[in-house]
Amino acid sequence: MANTLTNRKNRARQILNGLNFRFLPDEKLETLEALGYYVGFPCPLGHKIRDKNEHWCYHCVRRIQGNICGLDVNYLHNVYQEDARALLNLIEIKEPDECWPIILPKDNNLNASVPKRVNFPSYRTGQMDRRTDKVSLSKAIYTFTWGDVGSMRVSRRCRNNWCGNPLHMCSSWNRADVLKDFHYLDLEINPKKLLLMAKRHRLNLPIEDLIAMSYRPTIANPQDVDISQKYNGE
């Protein structure tokens, strides 16, 4: 069993090392183009820098690599808030180490092996004539709790297709790392937080400092973690 787990972690790290992450020394347009990025549809935290091939959000990947998983419904970008809240209503929230059952409305086929796709914003939304895209339920949950990985796949460590616990989900960016608890989790609407978020959205300001206030004291803000050497071979 130990050898199997070690082999799985080694394989996950090999996949991670093969991914094409490029550190951005600045966010100037010419730098983005030279390194294969573009300005696209915002992620749940409002960032817009995406990879040209897989369309993942640059800042979300940095967050995922910092092993940060959390959600404050008040601090989601406004284009995601309505759909994220609707999605949370389909999940029975339990303890962090438990599977969270997905409970779909009765008109859905509950005997299916996997839940049906749901309407949720994605990187394609900016090029479409409707507000949301069709994505897998696990991809939508991962997007607003871990981060936006564009066209990359999301899977479940627990192998339970009807589990909605984000801590049981992973992408190629975090297959090797297992997180046992959320760094922050606030599912209640807070008018004061909403006002702060609305003000920052109007002024086009980043929200990392608002989110960082909710982190546990031992957790570092992923924006403060220097991963340039790891990915640029410096």
Sine and cosine of phi, psi and omega as CSV:
sin_phi,cos_phi,sin_psi,cos_psi,sin_omega,cos_omega
0.00,0.00,-0.67,0.74,-0.01,-1.00
-0.90,0.44,-0.65,0.76,0.02,-1.00
-0.90,0.43,-0.62,0.78,0.02,-1.00
-0.89,0.46,-0.68,0.73,0.01,-1.00
-0.91,0.42,-0.66,0.75,0.02,-1.00
-0.90,0.44,-0.69,0.72,0.01,-1.00
-0.89,0.45,-0.61,0.79,0.01,-1.00
-0.91,0.42,-0.67,0.74,0.02,-1.00
-0.92,0.38,-0.64,0.77,0.03,-1.00
-0.90,0.44,-0.66,0.75,0.03,-1.00
-0.90,0.44,-0.65,0.76,0.01,-1.00
-0.89,0.46,-0.65,0.76,0.00,-1.00
-0.93,0.36,-0.57,0.82,0.07,-1.00
-0.89,0.45,-0.67,0.74,0.04,-1.00
-0.89,0.46,-0.70,0.71,0.00,-1.00
-0.88,0.48,-0.69,0.73,-0.02,-1.00
-0.91,0.41,-0.41,0.91,0.00,-1.00
-1.00,0.07,-0.14,0.99,0.00,-1.00
-0.97,0.25,0.52,-0.86,-0.14,-0.99
-1.00,-0.07,0.93,0.37,0.08,-1.00
-1.00,0.02,0.73,-0.68,0.04,-1.00
-0.84,-0.55,0.81,-0.58,0.02,-1.00
-0.95,0.31,0.69,-0.72,0.00,-1.00
-0.99,-0.14,0.92,-0.40,0.07,-1.00
-0.94,0.34,-0.43,0.90,0.10,-1.00
-0.42,-0.91,0.08,-1.00,-0.07,-1.00
-0.90,-0.43,0.54,0.84,0.07,-1.00
-0.95,0.30,0.50,-0.86,-0.08,-1.00
-0.85,0.53,-0.67,0.74,-0.02,-1.00
-0.91,0.41,-0.55,0.84,0.04,-1.00
-0.93,0.36,-0.67,0.74,0.03,-1.00
-0.85,0.53,-0.76,0.65,-0.04,-1.00
-0.90,0.44,-0.65,0.76,-0.03,-1.00
-0.91,0.41,-0.54,0.84,-0.05,-1.00
-0.99,-0.13,0.10,0.99,0.08,-1.00
0.99,0.11,0.50,0.86,0.07,-1.00
-0.92,-0.40,0.21,-0.98,0.09,-1.00
-0.51,-0.86,0.25,-0.97,0.06,-1.00
-1.00,-0.07,0.89,-0.45,-0.09,-1.00
-0.77,-0.64,-0.43,-0.91,-0.03,-1.00
-0.92,0.40,0.66,-0.75,-0.07,-1.00
-0.91,0.42,0.54,-0.84,0.11,-0.99
-0.99,0.13,0.03,-1.00,-0.01,-1.00
-0.86,0.50,-0.35,0.94,0.04,-1.00
-0.98,-0.19,0.13,0.99,0.11,-0.99
1.00,-0.02,0.03,1.00,0.02,-1.00
-0.97,0.23,0.47,-0.88,-0.11,-0.99
-0.80,-0.60,0.00,1.00,-0.01,-1.00
-0.99,0.10,0.85,-0.52,-0.07,-1.00
-0.77,-0.64,0.43,-0.90,0.08,-1.00
-0.96,0.29,0.68,-0.74,-0.08,-1.00
-0.93,0.37,-0.46,0.89,-0.07,-1.00
-1.00,-0.07,-0.80,0.60,-0.06,-1.00
-0.99,-0.15,-0.18,0.98,0.11,-0.99
0.92,0.38,0.26,0.97,0.07,-1.00
-0.94,0.35,0.44,-0.90,0.00,-1.00
-0.99,0.16,0.81,-0.59,-0.03,-1.00
-0.84,0.54,-0.75,0.66,-0.05,-1.00
-0.95,0.32,-0.54,0.84,0.05,-1.00
-0.92,0.40,-0.65,0.76,0.01,-1.00
-0.90,0.43,-0.62,0.78,0.08,-1.00
-0.88,0.47,-0.63,0.77,0.03,-1.00
-0.91,0.42,-0.72,0.69,0.00,-1.00
-0.88,0.47,-0.66,0.75,0.02,-1.00
-0.92,0.40,-0.39,0.92,0.12,-0.99
-0.99,0.16,0.04,1.00,0.00,-1.00
0.86,0.51,0.66,0.75,0.01,-1.00
-0.98,-0.18,0.86,-0.50,0.10,-1.00
-0.76,-0.65,0.81,-0.58,0.01,-1.00
-0.12,-0.99,0.20,-0.98,0.00,-1.00
-0.49,-0.87,0.77,-0.64,0.24,-0.97
-0.82,-0.58,0.95,-0.32,-0.11,-0.99
-0.88,0.48,-0.36,0.93,0.00,-1.00
-0.97,0.26,-0.39,0.92,-0.10,-0.99
-0.97,-0.25,0.21,0.98,0.12,-0.99
-0.96,0.28,0.57,-0.82,0.10,-1.00
-0.83,0.55,0.58,-0.82,-0.16,-0.99
-0.86,0.51,-0.45,0.89,-0.01,-1.00
-0.96,0.26,-0.20,0.98,-0.02,-1.00
-0.96,-0.28,-0.33,0.94,-0.19,-0.98
-0.86,0.52,-0.77,0.64,-0.06,-1.00
-0.87,0.49,-0.71,0.70,-0.06,-1.00
-0.95,0.31,-0.58,0.81,0.03,-1.00
-0.91,0.41,-0.67,0.74,0.02,-1.00
-0.91,0.43,-0.65,0.76,0.03,-1.00
-0.90,0.44,-0.62,0.78,0.00,-1.00
-0.92,0.38,-0.64,0.77,0.01,-1.00
-0.89,0.46,-0.47,0.88,0.02,-1.00
-0.94,0.35,-0.23,0.97,0.01,-1.00
-1.00,-0.06,-0.02,1.00,-0.10,-0.99
-0.88,-0.47,0.72,-0.70,0.10,-0.99
-1.00,0.04,0.95,-0.30,-0.06,-1.00
-0.96,0.27,0.83,-0.56,0.03,-1.00
-0.82,-0.57,-0.37,-0.93,0.02,-1.00
-0.94,0.33,0.43,-0.90,-0.05,-1.00
-0.84,0.54,-0.49,0.87,-0.05,-1.00
-1.00,-0.03,0.05,1.00,-0.02,-1.00
-0.97,-0.25,0.37,-0.93,0.17,-0.99
-0.95,0.31,0.63,-0.78,0.03,-1.00
-0.97,-0.24,0.95,-0.30,-0.07,-1.00
-0.87,0.49,0.71,-0.71,0.13,-0.99
-1.00,0.00,0.84,-0.55,-0.04,-1.00
-0.87,-0.49,0.97,-0.23,-0.04,-1.00
-1.00,0.03,0.36,-0.93,0.05,-1.00
-0.84,0.54,0.39,-0.92,-0.10,-0.99
-0.89,0.46,-0.37,0.93,-0.02,-1.00
-0.99,0.17,0.00,1.00,0.09,-1.00
-1.00,-0.02,0.39,-0.92,-0.02,-1.00
-0.99,0.12,0.99,-0.12,-0.05,-1.00
-0.97,0.26,-0.13,0.99,0.03,-1.00
-1.00,-0.02,0.00,1.00,0.01,-1.00
-0.93,0.36,0.41,-0.91,-0.02,-1.00
-0.96,0.28,-0.47,0.88,0.04,-1.00
-0.67,-0.74,0.49,-0.87,0.05,-1.00
-0.89,0.46,0.46,-0.89,0.04,-1.00
-0.93,0.37,0.30,-0.95,0.05,-1.00
-0.94,0.35,0.43,-0.90,-0.07,-1.00
-0.83,-0.56,0.30,-0.96,0.07,-1.00
-0.99,0.12,0.84,-0.55,-0.04,-1.00
-0.34,-0.94,0.59,-0.81,0.01,-1.00
-0.88,0.48,0.55,-0.83,0.07,-1.00
-0.59,-0.81,0.01,-1.00,0.00,-1.00
-0.86,0.51,-0.39,0.92,-0.01,-1.00
-0.99,0.17,-0.27,0.96,-0.12,-0.99
-0.84,0.54,-0.60,0.80,-0.02,-1.00
-0.90,0.44,-0.35,0.94,0.00,-1.00
-0.97,-0.25,0.13,0.99,-0.06,-1.00
-0.94,-0.33,0.25,-0.97,-0.01,-1.00
-0.99,-0.12,0.26,0.97,0.07,-1.00
-0.74,-0.67,0.27,-0.96,-0.16,-0.99
-0.97,0.25,-0.44,0.90,-0.05,-1.00
-0.76,-0.65,0.21,-0.98,0.03,-1.00
-0.89,-0.45,0.20,-0.98,0.10,-1.00
-1.00,-0.09,0.90,-0.44,0.01,-1.00
-0.73,-0.68,0.30,-0.95,0.05,-1.00
-0.92,0.39,0.47,-0.88,-0.04,-1.00
-0.89,0.46,-0.65,0.76,0.01,-1.00
-0.91,0.42,-0.60,0.80,0.02,-1.00
-0.91,0.42,-0.65,0.76,0.01,-1.00
-0.90,0.43,-0.70,0.71,0.00,-1.00
-0.89,0.45,-0.70,0.71,0.00,-1.00
-0.88,0.47,-0.62,0.79,-0.07,-1.00
-0.88,0.47,-0.70,0.71,-0.07,-1.00
-1.00,-0.05,0.02,1.00,0.07,-1.00
-0.91,-0.41,-0.67,0.74,0.06,-1.00
-1.00,-0.09,-0.85,0.53,-0.03,-1.00
0.34,-0.94,0.13,-0.99,-0.09,-1.00
-1.00,-0.02,0.92,-0.39,-0.02,-1.00
-0.96,-0.26,0.34,0.94,0.11,-0.99
0.88,0.47,-0.83,-0.56,-0.06,-1.00
-1.00,0.00,0.01,1.00,-0.02,-1.00
-0.96,0.29,0.40,-0.92,-0.07,-1.00
-1.00,0.09,0.43,-0.90,0.09,-1.00
-0.85,-0.53,0.70,-0.71,0.01,-1.00
-0.78,-0.63,0.11,-0.99,-0.02,-1.00
-0.92,-0.39,0.75,-0.66,0.06,-1.00
-0.93,0.37,-0.54,0.84,-0.08,-1.00
-0.98,0.19,-0.16,0.99,-0.01,-1.00
0.89,0.46,0.28,0.96,0.03,-1.00
-0.99,-0.16,0.95,-0.30,-0.07,-1.00
-0.91,0.42,-0.29,0.96,-0.01,-1.00
-0.96,-0.28,0.39,0.92,0.05,-1.00
-0.99,-0.12,0.74,-0.67,-0.01,-1.00
-0.93,-0.37,0.28,0.96,0.01,-1.00
-0.98,0.18,0.89,-0.45,-0.02,-1.00
-0.87,0.50,-0.48,0.88,-0.01,-1.00
-0.93,0.36,-0.27,0.96,0.04,-1.00
-1.00,-0.05,0.05,1.00,-0.07,-1.00
-0.94,-0.33,0.49,-0.87,0.02,-1.00
-0.46,-0.89,0.32,-0.95,0.16,-0.99
-0.82,-0.57,-0.07,-1.00,0.02,-1.00
-0.89,0.46,-0.32,0.95,-0.02,-1.00
-0.97,0.22,-0.35,0.94,-0.06,-1.00
-0.60,-0.80,0.57,0.82,0.03,-1.00
-0.93,0.37,-0.51,0.86,-0.09,-1.00
-0.99,0.14,-0.33,0.94,-0.10,-0.99
-0.95,-0.31,0.79,-0.62,0.02,-1.00
-0.95,-0.31,0.82,-0.57,0.00,-1.00
-0.96,-0.26,0.73,-0.68,-0.09,-1.00
-0.99,-0.11,-0.26,0.97,-0.02,-1.00
-0.46,-0.89,0.31,-0.95,0.03,-1.00
-0.98,0.22,0.50,-0.86,0.08,-1.00
-0.98,0.18,-0.48,0.88,0.11,-0.99
-0.34,-0.94,0.53,-0.85,-0.01,-1.00
-0.41,-0.91,0.93,-0.37,0.03,-1.00
-0.68,-0.73,0.96,-0.29,-0.05,-1.00
-0.98,-0.21,0.09,1.00,-0.01,-1.00
-0.99,-0.14,0.65,-0.76,0.04,-1.00
-0.94,0.33,0.78,-0.62,-0.02,-1.00
-0.83,-0.56,0.94,-0.34,-0.06,-1.00
-0.82,0.57,-0.62,0.79,0.00,-1.00
-0.91,0.41,-0.67,0.74,0.03,-1.00
-0.91,0.41,-0.64,0.77,0.01,-1.00
-0.89,0.45,-0.63,0.78,0.04,-1.00
-0.91,0.42,-0.67,0.74,0.05,-1.00
-0.88,0.47,-0.68,0.73,0.00,-1.00
-0.91,0.42,-0.68,0.73,0.00,-1.00
-0.88,0.47,-0.65,0.76,0.02,-1.00
-0.90,0.44,-0.69,0.72,-0.01,-1.00
-0.92,0.38,-0.56,0.83,0.03,-1.00
-0.92,0.40,-0.67,0.75,0.02,-1.00
-0.89,0.45,-0.62,0.78,-0.05,-1.00
-1.00,0.00,0.00,1.00,0.01,-1.00
0.85,0.53,0.70,0.72,-0.01,-1.00
-0.98,-0.19,0.52,-0.85,0.05,-1.00
-0.92,0.39,0.43,-0.90,-0.06,-1.00
-0.93,-0.36,0.15,0.99,-0.04,-1.00
-0.84,0.54,-0.61,0.79,-0.04,-1.00
-0.93,0.36,-0.54,0.84,0.08,-1.00
-0.91,0.42,-0.72,0.70,-0.01,-1.00
-0.92,0.40,-0.64,0.77,-0.05,-1.00
-0.87,0.49,-0.46,0.89,0.03,-1.00
-0.90,0.43,-0.36,0.93,-0.01,-1.00
-1.00,-0.05,-0.16,0.99,-0.01,-1.00
-0.90,0.43,0.51,-0.86,0.18,-0.98
-0.89,0.46,0.54,-0.84,-0.09,-1.00
-0.82,0.58,-0.48,0.88,-0.06,-1.00
-1.00,0.07,-0.06,1.00,-0.08,-1.00
-0.99,-0.10,0.76,-0.65,0.03,-1.00
-1.00,0.06,0.60,-0.80,0.13,-0.99
-0.89,0.46,0.81,-0.58,-0.04,-1.00
-0.86,0.51,-0.41,0.91,0.02,-1.00
-0.94,0.33,-0.28,0.96,0.00,-1.00
-1.00,-0.04,-0.11,0.99,-0.03,-1.00
-1.00,0.03,0.84,-0.55,-0.03,-1.00
-1.00,0.04,0.96,-0.27,0.01,-1.00
-0.94,-0.33,0.22,0.98,-0.05,-1.00
-0.89,0.46,-0.63,0.78,-0.02,-1.00
-0.92,0.38,-0.61,0.79,-0.04,-1.00
-0.89,0.45,-0.60,0.80,-0.12,-0.99
-0.97,-0.24,-0.33,0.94,0.00,-1.00
-0.98,-0.20,0.03,1.00,0.06,-1.00
0.93,0.38,0.41,0.91,-0.02,-1.00
-1.00,0.08,0.00,0.00,0.00,0.00
